Amino acid sequence: MARALLPALLSLALTGVPAVLPNTAAAVPYDGQTRRETALFSVKSTNNAAAQAFTVTGTRLSRVSVYLGSGAATGTVTAQVRRVRTDAGSAVASTTLNLAALGGAGAGWVEFPVSASVTAGATYYLFVQATTAESKPIAWYGTRQSVPGSLTSWNYDRAYWGGWHADASRLAFHVNPTGSERCGETEPCYVPTSALAARTSGLLTNRVATEAVLPSFAVGASYVDGSNVLRLPSGRWRYLRDGASASTVVAADDPGALAQVAESRAWLAAGRVPGTTAAQRAAAQRALLSMRALLKPNGAFAAAWSPPWEYSWPRDGAFASAAFAATGHDEEAYRILGYDARTQRADGTWEARTKLDGSGPPDARKWQLDGNGWVPWATWQWYQAAPTGGRDERLRALYPMVRKASDYAARSLGANGLPPASPDYWELDTATTNIGTAAPLLAGLNASADLAARLGMAEDAERWGDAARRLSAGIAAAFAPLGYQRTIDGRHGRDSAVAFMAPPFNAAPTGLGGALDSTYRALLLPNGGVSPGNDPAFSWGSYAWTASTSFFALAWSGTGEQARAGRVLDWVLSKRNGLGELPETVNGAGLPSSVAPLGWTDSLVVLTALALQGSPQPTPPMRAGAAPAGAN
């Protein structure tokens, strides 16, 4: 190939793909090799093509595969098996694939289905040529290392070699790949570059260990329905065996995998999968299974399964607990709350996040006061849905946690009735009180007061009810006139946390509908989702956050605007990835990015689907003498 192309082609190499396994096909005659660390030859017509000589032991061809890298998003790629390298008329099989159908620009193994009779022991040539109107490179990968048993590779470069040239390099290919030679098992199928905007694409779990499905191994795969067992492009299955910490690939009828599928389906059937449409039910089912995969045996709930997210945030866990409880999965909901009780700090607050073993925070990130609202709110939601038998006794086990959290929240309120400035779900400091902290604390204080009353703790109920009334009045005075902007100083713009003033968190105050509308319009992005906020001092760029977008769907479903809520939810569901997982963010091009799944978004989708189905989460009541924030 023309040497000037090499740097550009090398840039096509995928990142985040496991190292190439040693060559395992050492038998002679040789019919394939997997080493593909170098973009060897351009295959763009009309001046470039490549071929690899091979022999076969059998008499039939069913498929051939090559490791391709393409900077072009459109065009075609043709693979032929020829008797004579230079003669297209000698082809015994030919298949053409469309680059756009493969997902556009990308890299990985491309499998070409063929059907041809061949002569055992004879030499054939696997020929590849691409056609595109784009100027970007398309290359066949391979290795410059010695590959024992491999026959000659050939490069056609009319400008550089004047035609065909035999090369000591060897091209990455398989003939009749089976088992682990099939793409998607130890080597990635062709992965569109756009898919790599996400760090993870799905989850495997045995309910103890969890493993992320990387984007490079999700292409062409799908979950076996009702499970976290992955069906690969080869037809085989990948799953985490019981007791294992890493996945294995097995036949589709493997007894262990089948038992895992049956168990997860039984778990789903023991609860409730909400949704008024097939799309909502499918998304809710996948969300519940993913939330279960993120939940550890000790009750720690991971935000997602990629290193920066593999921690337990009280906020994320609270939403997951509420969603589990509402769908009939009481044990999972209560387990999260038990973890919260064990990891609560002595003063009644929580770290921003903890390691999943509960040993403490992973760093010095500043703690966040909103957890003192979210955890009591989630405890109240669990209590509402829990089986009545033994419910009060189980609540009493959690009550010390509720008391410490709510007493701290009540003591934190200033003369204006508001809590101090604290990082909230943005995990950024603000100079003055933010709505992302004030609204959850109001929900938590009302929830705690009601729980105290149910257990006969009259003094606690009155103390927290009084604090809720003070906080409600403070919100009405400071936030309501600003349309519930991010902070009371009016310097930080709109915030999607305005939705926390709506059910199922708080009874919607007078004027909230207008604030929801104006905030949604202000945060709406061209890709159809919303940004968490529009603080002039901090930009979220072109990325929409599926959780923030879902806040509005949940709020509108709780304030009687079901049609509007449904449209927002439809947008969120339209951004599920190929495995049906909900991503954390959607980039400016409208593609899933960051991590998928995100447990918080999963929880919000489940709660919204319930509300749209006519089973909304209840809202903690305000005790006698209290008035909704913003009321006259």
C-alpha positions in Angstrom: 0.0 0.0 0.0 1.1 3.6 -0.3 3.1 4.3 2.8 1.5 7.7 3.3 -1.7 5.9 4.3 -0.2 4.0 7.2 -0.4 6.7 9.9 -4.1 7.4 9.1 -5.0 3.7 9.0 -3.2 3.0 12.3 -5.5 5.6 13.9 -8.4 3.3 13.2 -7.3 0.8 15.8 -9.9 0.3 18.6 -9.2 1.2 22.1 -10.6 -0.8 25.1 -10.6 -4.1 23.2 -8.9 -7.0 25.0 -5.4 -8.0 23.9 -5.3 -10.4 21.0 -5.0 -14.0 22.1 -2.1 -16.1 20.9 -2.6 -17.8 17.6 -4.4 -21.1 18.3 -4.8 -22.4 14.8 -1.3 -24.0 14.3 -2.4 -26.9 12.2 -1.2 -27.2 8.6 -2.7 -26.7 6.1 -3.3 -23.3 7.7 -6.7 -21.6 7.3 -6.8 -18.5 9.5 -5.0 -16.2 12.0 -6.2 -13.6 14.5 -3.3 -11.2 14.9 -4.5 -7.8 13.7 -2.4 -5.2 15.4 -1.5 -3.3 12.2 -3.6 -1.7 9.5 -1.8 -3.5 6.8 -3.3 -2.7 3.4 -5.7 -0.3 2.0 -8.6 -2.1 0.2 -10.3 0.9 -1.5 -11.0 0.5 -5.1 -10.0 1.1 -7.7 -6.3 1.4 -6.9 -6.2 -0.9 -3.8 -7.2 -4.4 -2.8 -5.7 -7.2 -0.8 -5.7 -11.0 -0.7 -4.6 -13.8 1.6 -3.7 -17.2 0.3 -5.1 -20.2 2.3 -5.9 -23.9 2.0 -8.8 -25.8 3.5 -9.2 -29.3 4.9 -12.9 -29.5 4.2 -15.0 -29.2 1.0 -17.6 -26.5 1.9 -17.3 -22.8 2.8 -20.0 -21.2 4.9 -18.4 -18.0 6.0 -15.2 -16.0 5.9 -14.2 -13.2 8.2 -11.6 -10.4 8.0 -10.6 -7.7 10.5 -11.5 -4.4 8.9 -11.0 -0.8 9.9 -12.9 1.9 8.1 -12.8 5.7 8.4 -15.5 5.8 5.8 -19.1 5.6 6.9 -20.6 4.7 3.5 -19.8 2.4 0.7 -19.5 -1.3 0.3 -17.0 -4.1 1.1 -16.8 -7.2 -1.1 -15.1 -10.5 -0.1 -14.5 -13.1 -2.7 -12.9 -16.6 -2.5 -10.9 -17.0 -5.8 -9.1 -19.8 -7.3 -6.9 -17.3 -9.2 -5.9 -14.3 -7.2 -5.9 -11.9 -10.2 -9.1 -13.2 -11.9 -12.5 -12.2 -10.6 -14.0 -14.7 -12.9 -12.4 -17.5 -10.8 -14.4 -16.6 -7.7 -16.3 -19.5 -6.2 -18.0 -17.2 -3.7 -18.6 -13.5 -3.4 -20.5 -11.4 -0.8 -20.9 -7.6 -0.6 -21.8 -5.8 2.6 -22.9 -2.2 3.1 -20.8 -0.1 5.5 -23.8 2.0 6.6 -25.6 -1.3 7.5 -22.5 -2.2 9.6 -22.9 1.0 11.5 -20.6 3.3 9.5 -17.0 4.0 10.3 -15.5 1.6 12.8 -13.3 -1.5 13.1 -13.5 -5.2 14.0 -14.2 -8.6 12.6 -16.6 -8.6 9.6 -18.2 -12.0 8.8 -19.2 -12.6 5.2 -21.7 -15.4 4.7 -20.8 -17.6 1.6 -21.8 -20.9 0.3 -19.4 -22.7 -2.0 -17.8 -26.1 -2.7 -14.0 -26.2 -2.5 -11.3 -28.8 -3.0 -9.6 -30.0 0.2 -5.9 -29.1 0.1 -6.1 -26.7 -2.8 -4.9 -23.1 -2.5 -7.5 -20.3 -2.7 -7.3 -16.6 -2.2 -9.5 -14.5 0.1 -9.8 -11.2 -1.8 -11.2 -8.0 -0.3 -12.0 -4.7 -2.0 -14.1 -1.7 -0.8 -15.8 1.0 -2.7 -16.7 4.4 -1.2 -17.1 8.0 -2.4 -15.4 9.2 0.8 -11.7 10.1 1.0 -11.2 8.3 4.3 -9.2 5.1 4.5 -10.5 1.5 4.6 -7.9 -1.1 5.6 -7.6 -4.8 6.2 -5.7 -5.4 9.4 -3.0 -8.0 10.1 0.5 -8.5 11.5 4.1 -8.0 10.5 5.1 -10.8 12.8 5.9 -14.3 11.6 2.8 -16.6 11.5 4.0 -20.2 11.2 2.0 -22.2 8.6 0.4 -19.1 7.0 0.6 -18.6 3.3 1.4 -15.4 1.4 -0.5 -12.2 1.7 -0.9 -9.9 -1.3 -1.3 -6.2 -1.7 -2.7 -4.6 -4.8 -1.5 -1.0 -5.0 -1.4 0.3 -8.6 0.2 3.6 -7.6 2.9 2.2 -5.3 3.7 -1.3 -6.5 2.3 -1.0 -10.0 -0.1 -3.9 -9.3 0.0 -7.0 -7.1 2.9 -7.4 -4.6 3.6 -10.4 -2.4 4.3 -9.4 1.2 5.8 -11.0 4.3 3.0 -9.6 6.4 0.0 -11.7 7.1 -3.7 -10.6 7.0 -6.2 -11.3 9.8 -8.8 -13.7 8.6 -10.8 -16.9 9.3 -12.3 -19.4 6.9 -15.3 -21.2 8.3 -14.9 -19.7 11.8 -16.5 -21.7 14.5 -16.6 -21.6 18.3 -14.3 -19.0 19.8 -13.2 -17.9 16.3 -16.7 -16.3 15.8 -16.7 -12.6 16.4 -18.1 -11.4 19.7 -16.6 -14.1 21.8 -12.8 -13.5 22.3 -12.6 -10.9 19.5 -15.0 -8.0 18.7 -17.3 -8.0 15.8 -17.1 -4.8 13.7 -17.8 -2.0 16.1 -19.1 1.4 14.8 -17.0 4.2 16.1 -20.2 5.9 17.3 -20.8 2.9 19.7 -17.6 3.7 21.5 -19.1 6.9 22.9 -20.3 4.6 25.7 -18.0 3.0 28.2 -20.3 0.1 28.9 -23.3 -1.4 27.1 -24.8 -3.9 29.5 -24.3 -6.2 32.5 -23.8 -9.9 33.3 -24.4 -11.0 36.8 -24.7 -14.1 39.1 -26.3 -11.9 41.8 -22.9 -11.8 43.6 -20.4 -10.7 40.9 -21.1 -8.3 38.1 -19.3 -7.9 34.8 -19.8 -5.1 32.2 -20.5 -5.9 28.6 -18.2 -3.6 26.6 -19.4 -1.9 23.5 -16.9 -3.8 21.4 -18.6 -7.1 22.4 -22.3 -5.9 22.4 -22.6 -5.5 18.6 -24.9 -8.1 17.2 -25.6 -9.6 20.7 -28.8 -9.6 22.6 -30.0 -10.7 26.0 -31.9 -14.0 26.4 -35.3 -12.6 27.2 -35.9 -12.0 30.9 -32.3 -12.5 31.9 -28.7 -11.2 32.1 -27.5 -14.0 29.9 -26.1 -12.7 26.6 -26.8 -14.3 23.2 -23.8 -13.8 21.0 -23.7 -13.4 17.2 -22.4 -17.0 17.0 -25.6 -18.2 18.7 -23.7 -19.3 21.8 -24.3 -17.7 25.2 -22.1 -15.7 27.6 -22.9 -15.6 31.3 -21.5 -15.4 34.8 -21.6 -18.9 36.3 -22.6 -19.1 39.9 -19.5 -18.4 42.0 -17.5 -17.1 39.1 -16.0 -13.6 38.8 -15.5 -13.6 35.0 -17.9 -14.7 32.3 -17.7 -17.8 30.1 -19.1 -18.7 26.7 -21.2 -21.8 26.5 -23.6 -23.6 24.3 -27.1 -22.2 24.1 -28.5 -25.2 26.0 -26.0 -25.1 28.8 -27.7 -26.2 32.0 -26.2 -23.5 34.2 -27.1 -20.7 31.8 -30.7 -22.1 31.5 -31.0 -22.3 35.3 -29.9 -18.6 35.5 -32.5 -17.6 32.9 -35.2 -19.5 34.7 -34.3 -17.9 38.1 -34.3 -14.3 36.8 -37.6 -14.9 35.0 -39.1 -16.2 38.2 -37.8 -13.1 40.0 -39.5 -10.8 37.5 -42.7 -12.8 37.8 -42.8 -12.5 41.5 -43.1 -8.8 41.1 -44.5 -6.4 38.6 -43.2 -5.1 35.3 -45.1 -1.9 34.6 -45.8 -0.1 31.3 -48.8 0.9 29.1 -47.0 0.0 25.9 -44.7 -2.9 24.8 -41.8 -0.5 24.6 -42.4 0.7 28.2 -42.7 -2.9 29.5 -39.6 -4.0 27.7 -37.6 -1.0 29.1 -39.0 -1.6 32.6 -38.1 -5.3 32.5 -34.6 -4.5 31.4 -34.3 -1.7 33.9 -35.3 -4.0 36.8 -32.9 -6.7 35.8 -30.1 -4.1 35.4 -30.9 -2.6 38.8 -30.7 -6.1 40.3 -27.3 -6.6 38.7 -26.1 -3.3 40.2 -27.3 -4.4 43.7 -24.7 -6.2 45.8 -25.5 -8.8 48.5 -24.7 -6.3 51.3 -27.2 -3.8 49.9 -24.7 -1.4 48.2 -26.2 -0.2 45.0 -23.6 0.7 42.3 -24.5 3.7 40.1 -23.2 1.8 37.1 -20.5 -0.7 36.3 -17.4 1.2 35.2 -14.7 2.2 37.6 -15.7 5.9 38.2 -19.3 4.7 38.9 -18.6 1.5 40.9 -19.6 3.1 44.2 -22.8 3.4 46.1 -24.4 6.9 46.3 -27.3 7.3 48.9 -29.3 9.2 46.3 -29.1 6.6 43.6 -29.8 3.8 46.1 -32.9 5.7 47.4 -34.5 5.8 43.9 -33.6 2.1 43.3 -35.1 1.1 46.7 -38.3 3.0 45.8 -38.6 1.3 42.4 -37.9 -2.1 43.8 -40.5 -1.6 46.5 -43.1 -0.3 44.1 -42.7 -3.3 41.8 -43.0 -5.9 44.6 -39.3 -6.6 45.2 -39.4 -6.0 48.9 -36.2 -7.8 49.8 -34.1 -5.7 47.4 -35.6 -2.5 48.6 -35.1 -3.2 52.2 -31.5 -4.4 51.6 -30.5 -1.0 50.2 -32.0 0.7 53.2 -30.1 -1.6 55.6 -26.9 -0.7 53.8 -27.7 3.0 54.3 -28.2 2.4 58.0 -24.8 0.7 58.3 -22.9 3.4 56.4 -24.6 6.5 58.0 -22.1 8.7 59.6 -22.3 9.3 63.4 -23.7 12.8 62.9 -26.6 11.4 60.8 -25.2 12.4 57.4 -23.8 10.2 54.6 -20.6 10.4 52.5 -21.2 11.4 48.9 -20.5 7.8 48.0 -18.9 4.7 49.5 -17.0 1.8 48.3 -19.2 -1.2 47.5 -17.9 -3.2 50.5 -19.2 -0.4 52.8 -15.7 0.4 54.1 -16.0 4.1 53.5 -15.5 6.8 50.8 -13.1 6.2 48.0 -11.8 9.8 48.1 -12.2 13.2 49.8 -15.3 14.2 47.7 -17.4 16.5 49.8 -20.5 14.9 51.5 -23.9 16.0 50.2 -26.8 17.0 52.5 -29.5 15.9 50.1 -29.0 12.3 51.2 -30.7 13.2 54.5 -33.8 13.8 52.5 -33.6 11.0 49.9 -33.0 8.1 52.4 -36.0 8.9 54.7 -38.1 9.4 51.6 -37.1 6.0 50.2 -37.7 4.4 53.6 -41.3 5.9 53.6 -41.8 4.6 50.0 -40.6 1.1 51.1 -43.0 1.2 54.0 -46.0 2.1 51.9 -45.4 -0.9 49.6 -44.1 -3.4 52.1 -46.2 -6.5 53.1 -48.0 -5.4 56.3 -47.0 -8.5 58.3 -44.0 -7.5 60.4 -43.7 -4.2 58.6 -43.6 -2.0 61.7 -40.9 -4.2 63.3 -38.7 -3.9 60.2 -39.3 -0.2 60.2 -38.2 0.0 63.9 -34.9 -1.5 62.8 -34.4 1.4 60.4 -35.8 4.0 62.7 -32.5 5.1 64.4 -31.2 5.9 60.9 -34.3 8.0 60.1 -34.1 9.8 63.4 -30.4 10.7 63.0 -30.9 11.8 59.4 -34.0 13.9 60.1 -32.7 15.5 63.3 -29.6 16.6 61.4 -31.8 18.0 58.6 -34.0 19.9 61.0 -31.0 21.4 62.8 -29.4 22.5 59.5 -32.3 24.9 58.8 -31.4 28.6 59.2 -33.4 31.5 60.3 -34.9 31.7 56.8 -36.1 28.1 57.1 -33.6 26.9 54.5 -30.6 24.5 54.7 -27.1 25.7 54.1 -25.4 25.5 50.7 -24.3 22.0 49.9 -23.3 20.0 46.8 -26.4 18.2 45.4 -26.7 15.8 42.6 -24.5 18.0 40.4 -21.8 17.3 43.1 -20.8 20.9 42.8 -20.8 23.6 45.5 -23.1 26.6 45.3 -22.6 29.8 47.3 -26.2 29.8 48.5 -28.9 27.1 49.1 -29.9 25.1 46.0 -33.2 23.5 45.2 -31.5 20.2 44.6 -30.9 20.0 48.4 -34.0 21.9 49.8 -36.6 19.9 47.9 -35.3 16.4 48.9 -35.0 17.6 52.5 -38.6 18.7 52.5 -39.7 15.3 51.1 -37.5 13.5 53.7 -38.8 15.5 56.7 -42.5 15.0 55.7 -41.7 11.3 55.2 -40.0 11.0 58.6 -42.7 12.8 60.4 -45.3 10.4 59.0 -43.2 7.3 59.8 -42.7 8.6 63.4 -46.5 9.0 63.8 -47.1 5.5 62.6 -44.7 4.1 65.2 -46.2 6.3 68.0 -43.2 8.6 68.2 -45.3 11.7 68.7 -42.4 14.0 69.8 -40.3 13.1 66.7 -43.3 13.5 64.5 -44.0 17.0 65.8 -40.4 18.0 65.7 -39.9 17.0 62.1 -43.3 18.2 61.1 -42.4 21.6 62.4 -39.1 21.6 60.5 -41.0 20.7 57.4 -43.3 23.6 57.8 -40.4 26.0 58.3 -38.6 24.6 55.2 -41.8 24.8 53.2 -42.2 28.4 54.1 -38.6 29.1 53.3 -38.9 27.5 49.8 -42.1 29.5 49.2 -40.3 32.7 50.1 -37.0 32.2 48.4 -37.4 29.8 45.5 -41.0 30.2 44.3 -40.6 33.8 43.1 -37.6 32.8 41.0 -39.5 29.9 39.4 -37.5 27.4 41.5 -34.2 28.3 39.9 -31.1 26.5 41.0 -30.2 28.8 43.9 -31.8 31.6 45.9 -29.4 34.2 44.7 -30.6 33.7 41.2 -27.1 33.4 39.8 -27.1 29.8 38.7 -29.9 29.5 36.2 -32.5 26.8 35.9 -32.2 23.4 37.3 -34.0 20.1 36.4 -34.3 19.6 40.2 -37.4 21.8 40.0 -39.1 18.4 39.4 -38.3 17.4 43.0 -41.0 19.8 44.1 -43.6 17.6 42.4 -45.0 14.2 43.3 -43.9 11.6 44.4 -41.5 13.8 46.4 -43.6 16.7 47.4 -47.2 17.9 46.9 -47.0 20.3 44.0 -47.1 23.9 45.2 -49.1 26.6 43.5 -47.3 27.8 40.4 -45.1 24.7 40.0 -46.6 23.9 36.6 -45.4 27.1 35.1 -41.9 26.6 36.6 -41.7 23.1 35.2 -42.7 24.3 31.7 -40.3 27.2 31.7 -37.4 25.2 33.1 -37.9 22.4 30.6 -37.9 24.8 27.7 -34.8 26.5 29.0 -32.9 23.2 29.3 -34.1 21.5 26.2 -31.3 20.5 23.8 -31.4 20.0 20.0 -31.0 16.2 20.5 -34.4 16.2 22.3 -33.2 15.7 25.9 -32.5 18.1 28.7 -29.4 19.3 30.4 -29.3 19.2 34.2 -29.2 22.9 34.3 -28.0 26.1 32.6 -25.7 27.6 35.2 -23.7 30.3 33.5 -20.6 29.3 35.5 -20.8 25.6 34.4 -21.6 24.1 31.0 -22.9 20.6 30.4 -22.2 21.1 26.7 -24.4 19.3 24.2 -25.0 16.3 26.4 -28.5 15.5 27.6 -28.8 13.5 30.8 -31.4 10.8 30.8 -32.0 11.1 34.5 -32.7 14.8 34.3 -34.9 14.3 31.3 -36.8 11.6 33.2 -37.3 14.0 36.2 -39.8 15.9 34.0 -41.5 12.7 32.8 -42.0 11.6 36.4 -43.1 15.1 37.6 -45.7 15.5 34.8 -47.0 12.0 35.4 -47.6 13.0 39.0 -49.3 16.3 38.2 -51.8 15.0 35.7 -50.0 15.7 32.5 -49.8 12.0 31.4 -49.6 12.7 27.7 -46.7 15.1 28.1 -45.0 12.7 30.5 -45.4 9.9 28.0 -43.8 11.9 25.2 -40.7 12.7 27.4 -40.5 9.0 28.4 -40.7 8.0 24.8 -37.7 10.1 24.0 -35.7 8.5 26.9 -36.7 5.0 25.7 -35.7 5.8 22.1 -32.1 6.2 23.4 -31.8 2.7 24.7 -28.8 1.0 23.2 -28.7 -2.2 21.1 -29.0 -4.3 24.2 -32.0 -2.3 25.4 -30.0 -0.5 28.2 -30.6 3.0 29.3 -27.5 5.2 29.1 -26.4 8.0 31.4 -26.1 10.6 28.7 -27.0 11.2 25.1 -24.4 13.2 23.0 -25.0 16.0 20.6 -25.4 13.5 17.8 -28.3 11.8 19.6 -26.2 8.7 20.5 -26.0 6.9 23.9 -22.8 7.9 25.7 -21.0 7.5 29.0 -22.2 4.3 30.7 -25.2 2.0 30.1 -27.1 1.1 32.1 -27.3 3.9 34.7 -29.2 2.7 37.8 -30.7 6.1 38.5 -32.3 6.4 35.1 -33.5 2.8 35.3 -35.3 3.6 38.6 -36.9 6.8 37.2 -38.2 4.9 34.1 -39.7 2.2 36.3 -41.4 4.8 38.5 -42.7 6.8 35.6 -44.0 3.7 33.8 -45.9 2.8 37.0 -47.4 6.3 37.2 -48.5 6.2 33.6 -50.1 2.9 34.2 -52.2 4.4 36.9 -50.1 3.3 39.9 -48.2 6.4 40.9 -46.0 6.4 43.9 -47.6 8.1 46.9 -46.3 11.4 48.2 -45.3 11.9 51.8 -48.1 13.9 53.5 -47.7 17.3 55.1 -48.8 17.1 58.8 -51.6 19.2 60.2 -50.6 22.8 60.3 -48.3 22.6 57.3 -49.0 24.2 53.9 -47.4 23.3 50.6 -44.5 25.4 49.6 -45.6 28.4 47.5 -49.2 28.2 48.8 -50.9 31.5 49.8 
